[in-house]
């Protein structure tokens, strides 16, 4: 498997982002894991940071802004979790912080918004 991954990386058929492999240029879409039969695939650490970013943008596009807690809960529901674990909460908070530092998210009072919504 490692040789196949290395070959695909060398051929630029896939790219590595941390522990995750993605197709170059692929649109990352948040996936509902509620019906996944494999418990290991339901673990929060199996969610790619890019997928969390996509969930955050989706929530903010639909709601025109949300508090930090609302974002965490909404992302959790998008991924198919009935309850938000401490681990998932931390992962979403980390992505909110990273996206804020990258200026992919902005604040408007108590709300987090997409930058184009802050005008």
Secondary structure, DSSP 8 states (H G I E B T S, - for coil): -HHHHHHHHHTTSSEEETTEEE-TT--------TT-S-HHHHSGGGS-HHHHHHHHHHHHHHHS-B-HHHHHHHHHHHTT-SS--HHHHHHHHHHHHHHHHTTSSEEETTEEE-GGG--
